[in-house]
Amino acid sequence: MRSTNLRLGLLVVAAVATMAVACGRAVDDDQSVNAINLDTGERRAFGSEGAVPPGWQTCPDPACTGVLPPLPCAKLGAKVCELSPRCELKAINCMGSGCVQPSPTPGAPEPDPCPPPPPPSCEYVCVEKQPQPTCESITDKAKCVDNARCEWQQGPCPGAPCVQGQPCPPCPFSCRSKVTPPPPPPPPPCPTLPHPGPDFCKDGRIIPKYDQNKCIVGYTCEKQCPPIPASYPQCPAGQKVQPKYDHNGCVVGYECVSDGSCEALSTAYSAALAKAKVCQLSQMGPMAQCDVAVPNALACACTTYVSGINSSAIAELKKLKATWDSKGCGQYLACPAIACMAPQGGTCTANAAGAAGAYARCVDNAPTP
């Protein structure tokens, strides 16, 4: 009986011990902490604060991110320093390297050039960030201008009154913070413009028109033209090729039109004919002066009479007629089928405001029936 009680007691003790160990582990797990390595930035969980080794620091936040331990910057390594908003890395004891060229010796070959020097090697320490001075605390103009946040301006003027009868002293210059102009106001909302519908552009596509605010202010119709004909007509002299358009403004063919040179010849011929018809009533007989028959025009001409005393004008008429014929200006003209009635000479007739002895002009006599 006694041995049985002893065995029961041992079992109870073992169970209590096992529960104590389990509870102790649970308590230890609940007391685990996160820490960060101050040199490498490594993060790790430890069973308790006492288990955190030297060179590590517990973190205030459970995830050990974002909020770094409130330690002096000098105790932080390079990687941890960059994570702290209070600290920054500073380069110290920077050393460079290079080569020295010997003095040139006459006749000796040129020495090899020095290779580009490597970047200087520096030590980096973590230091507290220095607060930037305000623009108003800067008194040196050069330092003020070099600061992107500041500008060197005149004023405001001191409150001391000016001396009567003397010019007021100029307002002093000082360093002040730049005033950022307000952003431009947003553009007004675009008006609602209804779509013109398919009937607006049946033979093409509808293209919207935009204003400077990229708002649709109207529509245009871009015609869908057929392929442009590749063949051109062979136009005669005095004519040129001109495209023909349909109601959509598309090129549908070509035609020959006058290039203006034949019309210019006709205009010059009319002017020369007017000079050739000038006559004088005081010389010879009125019919004797108008004795030269010439064409009255270059195209579809009939006969008219001019004064033979105007030899230069008559020569100009012949020259213009020869040019007209050589250019082929009249070969495609359709003239009336009615034959011209030849006049019976011409008579030197005074102008409406003329008088005897004044210049007159040759007028064709009526043809004989």
Summary of the structure (lengths in Angstrom):
residues: 369
radius of gyration: 55.7
end to end distance: 178.8
largest distance: 185.9
contacts: 799
relative contact order: 0.06
helix: 25%
strand: 25%
